[in-house]
Amino acid sequence: MPRFAHGLLALLLLLPMVPISASADDGLLGDLDEAVRWNDLLADANRPRVALVLGGGGARGLAHLGVLQVLESESVPIDEVAGVSVGGFVGALYAVTGRTGPALEVARRTQWSNLVEVGFSPSGFFTTRRLERYLDHSLESLYLRDHDTVPPGGVTFDRLAIPFRTGATDLATGDVVRLDSGLVAPAVRASASIPGLFAPYEYQDRLLVDGGVARSLPIEWTTPSTDEKKVRVVAVDVQGDVPPPPPNGIWSLLAQVVWIQGQRLAAYERAQAEFVIRPAVGEIQLMDLSQAEDAIREGRRAARAALPLLRRYLLGDTTHVVVSTRVDTGARRDTAASAAPSALDRDEEIARARAAASTDPTARGTLLLALERARRTAEAVALAREIAATEADEATGNGTLRAAAAYYLRARAGEG
């Protein structure tokens, strides 16, 4: 069976970034004097401004949330956020409240069916209209946690708890378009419209595609330092150092192309960053949201490893640092093999998915993947036929699910 099961509903959301390297083996926070200086910094109203830059990397980008968790728990201040593609998606969810918990809630329940739908056209196979609607609804829900009403029309950049910027690429001119005014949701949609896969998005009188085409690590979107106010920029690279598997179809070919492009583009941009946190997410498939918790965990691990040097950087004691966490891939494979799900685990997964599908038709995709993982092929094929035969329904937006089921059936038929 080809390894498409985990990616049937998973579509690449952003362009990746180039690997970079350094050591984080500096131990815990230094001596008492440094600890006192750190506490004094947090209490200083004139301390340097901290800007967090969130790069791209598909499902790997959920590692940003793990980084945010640690920075928040350790009281590392974040005064502004800039993000591209998935970094823009995560950045927007965080910036609306300035807290990681609410953003995590939304991210953990997000599926690809919430983000994309089939929209075949000469300029793209899919459309991100659903991403805009989903993000708009999510931002409004989070906004209402701290406010009585939502601004007319939706959440705008000037209503966010923390300043946030994203951006896209003008398809006609190649110019980088910084987006930091008006409604947030359509700006993030523009930042995530990968050319070729998603149709370009016409916004603010421009035809826009993914911001990662021209900026994979948007450091220049942060507030510049001045003599009066220093700005410390902390970037998070979620590309990893493991290339995608060799392409065996149109989607994997596209993933390979954008990965190569991101490698080349970020080679210059990483040199502009003073501090980079680099989680070990290279083995997480770019399109596999089922590995969300793995990505979040690696983000936490990388941020914890970075904390000693990060404090020193914010204190002004060091600069131009890249903190990478590494995982022994052989050990990871051994661990994964020993922890492989049992038949009972698979049965429980199927039972949960079946219960969800009984009340939510869009959850049948999760059930299909659970059946495939359990190698219950006959049941998976029967369900796929049922999904593919379902009439199109704009209310539930089942176009992508129906197309994925049809693709699954063609692949199964090809095996025979």
C-alpha positions in Angstrom: 0.0 0.0 0.0 1.5 3.4 -0.9 2.2 5.8 2.0 -0.6 8.1 1.1 -3.0 7.2 3.9 -1.8 9.8 6.3 -1.8 12.4 3.6 -5.1 11.8 1.9 -6.7 14.8 3.5 -3.4 16.5 4.3 -2.4 19.3 1.9 0.8 21.2 2.2 0.1 24.6 3.9 3.4 26.5 3.6 6.8 26.6 2.3 9.7 25.2 4.4 12.9 26.7 5.7 16.5 25.8 5.5 18.3 23.8 8.2 20.8 25.7 10.3 23.0 24.6 13.2 24.6 25.3 16.6 24.9 23.8 20.0 22.6 24.3 23.0 24.7 22.5 25.6 25.2 25.4 27.9 23.5 24.0 31.0 21.0 25.8 33.1 20.9 29.5 33.8 24.3 30.7 34.9 25.2 32.2 38.2 23.2 34.2 40.7 24.2 37.5 39.2 22.8 36.5 35.9 19.6 35.4 37.5 19.2 38.7 39.3 19.9 40.6 36.0 17.2 38.5 34.3 14.6 39.3 37.0 15.6 43.0 36.7 15.1 42.9 32.9 11.6 41.5 33.2 10.7 44.3 35.6 12.3 47.0 33.5 9.7 49.0 31.5 12.5 50.1 29.1 13.7 46.6 28.4 14.4 45.6 24.8 11.3 44.7 22.7 11.1 41.0 21.9 9.8 40.0 18.4 9.0 36.3 17.6 9.3 35.2 14.0 7.5 32.0 13.0 8.6 30.3 9.8 7.0 27.7 7.6 7.0 23.9 7.5 3.6 22.3 7.0 2.4 20.2 9.9 5.8 20.7 11.4 4.7 24.3 12.1 2.7 23.1 15.1 6.0 23.0 16.9 5.6 26.8 17.2 2.9 26.1 19.8 5.3 24.1 21.9 7.9 26.9 21.7 5.2 29.4 22.8 4.2 27.1 25.7 7.7 27.2 27.1 8.4 30.9 26.5 5.1 31.7 28.3 5.7 29.4 31.2 9.2 30.8 31.7 7.9 34.4 31.5 9.9 35.2 28.4 8.2 38.4 27.1 6.8 38.4 23.5 5.9 41.9 22.3 5.1 41.2 18.7 4.8 38.2 16.3 5.5 37.8 12.6 4.7 34.6 10.7 4.4 33.2 7.2 2.2 30.4 6.0 1.6 28.0 9.0 3.6 30.5 11.1 1.0 33.1 10.2 -1.8 30.7 11.1 -0.3 29.9 14.5 0.8 33.5 15.0 -2.7 34.8 14.5 -4.2 32.3 16.9 -1.7 33.4 19.6 -1.8 37.1 19.0 -5.6 37.4 19.4 -5.3 36.7 23.2 -1.6 36.7 23.8 -1.9 33.3 25.5 -0.8 29.9 24.2 -3.6 27.8 25.8 -6.5 29.1 23.6 -4.4 28.8 20.4 -3.5 25.2 21.3 -7.2 24.3 21.7 -8.0 25.5 18.2 -4.9 23.9 16.6 -5.5 20.5 18.2 -8.9 20.2 16.8 -7.9 21.5 13.3 -8.1 19.0 10.5 -7.3 19.5 6.8 -11.0 19.4 6.0 -11.3 22.6 8.0 -8.7 24.3 5.8 -9.1 23.3 2.2 -11.7 22.2 -0.4 -11.6 21.0 -3.9 -11.8 23.9 -6.4 -10.3 22.8 -9.6 -9.3 25.7 -11.8 -6.5 26.6 -14.3 -4.5 28.1 -11.5 -4.9 25.6 -8.7 -6.3 22.3 -7.6 -7.7 23.5 -4.3 -9.0 26.7 -2.7 -8.3 28.1 0.8 -11.8 29.7 1.2 -12.5 27.3 4.0 -9.3 28.2 5.8 -10.4 31.9 5.8 -13.9 31.0 7.2 -12.4 28.6 9.8 -9.8 31.1 11.0 -12.3 33.9 11.1 -14.7 31.9 13.3 -11.8 30.7 15.5 -10.4 34.2 16.0 -13.9 35.5 16.9 -14.4 32.8 19.4 -11.0 33.5 21.0 -11.6 37.2 20.9 -14.8 36.8 22.9 -12.9 35.2 25.8 -11.6 38.7 26.7 -14.3 41.0 25.2 -18.1 41.2 25.2 -18.5 41.6 21.4 -16.7 41.0 18.2 -15.8 44.0 16.0 -18.2 44.4 13.1 -17.0 42.3 10.2 -14.5 40.2 12.2 -11.3 40.5 14.1 -8.8 43.1 12.7 -5.1 43.5 13.2 -5.6 46.5 15.4 -7.8 44.5 17.8 -5.2 41.8 18.5 -3.8 41.5 22.0 -0.2 41.4 20.5 0.9 43.1 17.3 1.0 40.6 14.5 2.2 40.7 10.9 2.0 38.3 8.1 2.6 38.6 4.3 2.2 37.2 0.9 3.9 37.4 -2.6 2.5 39.4 -5.4 2.2 37.0 -8.3 2.4 39.7 -10.9 5.5 41.5 -9.6 7.2 39.1 -7.2 7.0 41.8 -4.5 6.7 40.9 -0.9 3.5 42.3 0.5 3.4 42.8 4.2 -0.1 42.4 5.7 -0.8 44.1 9.0 -4.1 46.0 8.6 -7.7 45.1 8.1 -9.1 41.7 8.7 -6.7 39.0 9.9 -8.3 35.9 8.4 -8.0 36.9 4.7 -4.4 38.0 5.2 -3.4 34.7 6.7 -5.3 33.0 3.8 -3.2 34.9 1.3 0.0 34.0 3.2 -0.8 30.3 2.8 -1.9 30.1 -0.9 0.8 27.8 -2.3 1.0 28.4 -6.1 0.1 25.4 -8.2 -1.6 23.7 -5.3 -4.0 26.5 -4.2 -5.5 29.1 -6.5 -4.0 32.5 -6.0 -6.0 34.8 -3.8 -7.1 38.2 -5.0 -6.8 40.6 -2.0 -6.2 44.3 -1.7 -6.2 44.7 -5.5 -3.3 42.2 -5.9 -3.2 38.6 -6.9 -1.4 36.9 -4.0 0.3 33.6 -3.4 2.1 32.1 -0.4 4.4 34.5 1.5 7.0 31.8 1.7 7.6 32.1 -2.0 9.7 35.2 -1.3 10.2 35.2 2.5 10.5 31.9 4.4 11.7 33.6 7.6 10.2 37.1 7.7 12.6 38.9 10.0 12.2 42.1 8.1 8.5 42.3 9.2 9.5 42.9 12.8 9.9 46.4 14.3 13.4 47.7 13.6 15.7 48.6 16.5 16.4 52.3 17.2 18.8 54.1 19.5 15.9 54.6 21.9 14.5 51.1 21.7 16.3 47.9 21.0 14.5 44.9 19.4 15.6 41.4 20.0 14.4 39.0 17.3 13.8 35.3 18.1 13.1 33.1 15.0 11.7 29.6 15.0 12.8 27.3 12.1 10.5 24.3 11.8 11.9 22.8 8.6 14.1 20.2 10.2 17.0 18.6 8.3 15.2 15.6 6.8 14.2 16.0 3.1 10.8 14.6 1.9 10.8 11.0 0.6 11.6 10.7 -3.2 8.6 11.9 -5.2 6.2 9.3 -6.5 3.3 11.5 -7.5 2.2 15.0 -8.1 1.8 15.9 -4.5 5.1 14.5 -3.3 6.7 16.1 -6.3 5.3 19.5 -5.3 6.5 18.9 -1.7 10.0 18.2 -3.0 10.1 21.3 -5.1 9.0 23.7 -2.4 11.3 22.0 0.1 14.3 22.6 -2.3 13.2 26.2 -2.9 12.8 26.8 0.9 16.3 25.5 1.5 17.9 27.9 -1.0 15.8 30.9 0.0 16.3 30.6 3.8 20.1 30.3 3.4 20.3 34.0 3.1 17.5 34.8 5.6 19.0 32.7 8.4 22.1 34.8 8.4 20.0 37.8 9.3 18.6 36.2 12.4 20.3 36.8 15.7 18.7 34.0 17.6 17.1 30.9 16.0 15.3 28.0 17.8 15.3 24.9 15.6 13.1 21.9 16.8 13.9 18.4 15.6 10.8 18.0 13.5 12.4 16.7 10.3 10.9 13.3 10.6 7.4 14.7 10.8 5.7 14.5 7.4 4.9 17.9 6.0 1.3 16.9 5.4 0.5 14.8 8.4 -1.6 16.5 11.1 -1.9 13.3 13.0 1.6 14.0 14.2 0.6 17.3 15.8 1.4 16.2 19.3 4.8 15.1 18.2 5.5 18.5 16.7 4.3 20.4 19.7 6.4 18.2 22.0 9.5 18.8 19.9 8.8 22.5 20.0 8.7 22.4 23.8 12.0 20.4 23.9 13.8 22.8 21.7 12.6 25.8 23.6 13.7 24.3 26.9 17.1 23.6 25.4 17.3 27.2 24.1 16.3 28.9 27.4 19.8 29.5 28.9 21.2 31.0 25.7 17.9 32.9 25.1 18.1 34.6 28.4 21.7 35.7 27.7 20.7 36.9 24.3 17.9 39.0 25.7 20.3 40.3 28.4 22.6 41.4 25.6 25.4 39.0 26.5 25.4 37.0 23.3 24.2 37.2 19.7 23.9 35.2 16.4 22.9 32.0 18.1 21.2 29.0 16.5 19.9 26.3 19.0 19.2 23.0 17.4 17.8 19.9 19.1 18.7 16.6 17.5 17.2 13.1 17.7 19.0 9.9 17.0 16.9 8.6 14.2 17.9 5.0 14.9 16.8 5.3 18.5 13.6 7.0 17.4 12.9 4.1 15.1 13.6 1.6 17.9 11.3 3.5 20.3 8.6 3.7 17.7 8.8 0.0 17.0 8.6 -0.9 20.7 5.7 1.4 21.1 3.8 0.3 18.0 0.0 0.4 18.6 -1.5 -2.9 19.5 -4.6 -4.4 17.9 -6.6 -3.3 21.0 -5.3 0.3 20.5 -6.3 0.2 16.8 -9.8 -1.1 17.8 -10.2 1.7 20.3 -9.1 4.2 17.7 -11.7 2.9 15.2 -14.4 2.9 17.8 -13.7 6.5 18.7 -13.6 7.5 15.0 -16.8 5.6 14.3 -18.6 7.3 17.2 -17.5 10.7 15.9 -18.5 9.9 12.3 -22.0 8.9 13.5 -22.7 12.5 14.4 -20.3 14.4 12.1 -20.2 13.2 8.5 -16.9 15.1 7.9 -15.2 12.8 10.5 -15.6 9.8 8.2 -12.2 10.7 6.8 -10.6 10.0 10.3 -12.5 6.7 10.4 -11.2 5.8 6.9 -7.6 6.4 8.0 -8.1 4.4 11.2 -9.4 1.5 9.2 -6.5 1.7 6.8 -3.9 1.8 9.6 -5.5 -1.3 11.2 -5.3 -3.0 7.8 -9.1 -3.6 7.8 -9.0 -3.1 4.0 -12.5 -4.4 3.2 -14.1 -2.1 5.7 -12.0 0.8 4.5 -12.9 0.3 0.8 -16.6 0.0 1.7 -16.4 3.3 3.6 -14.5 5.0 0.8 -17.1 3.9 -1.7 -19.8 5.2 0.5 -18.0 8.6 0.9 -17.2 8.9 -2.8 -20.9 8.2 -3.7 -22.2 10.9 -1.4 -23.7 13.9 -3.1 -21.8 17.2 -2.9 -23.0 19.3 0.0 -21.8 22.9 0.3 -23.1 23.1 3.9 -20.7 20.4 5.1 -18.1 21.2 2.5 -17.5 17.5 1.7 -15.8 18.0 -1.6 -12.2 17.4 -0.4 -13.3 14.3 1.6 -15.1 12.9 -1.5 -12.1 13.5 -3.7 -9.8 11.8 -1.2 -12.0 8.8 -1.0 -12.0 8.5 -4.8 -8.2 8.8 -4.8 -8.0 6.1 -2.2 -10.2 3.7 -4.3 -8.1 4.4 -7.4 -4.9 3.6 -5.5 -6.4 0.4 -4.1 -7.6 -0.6 -7.6 -4.1 0.1 -9.0 -2.6 -2.5 -6.5 -4.7 -5.2 -8.1 
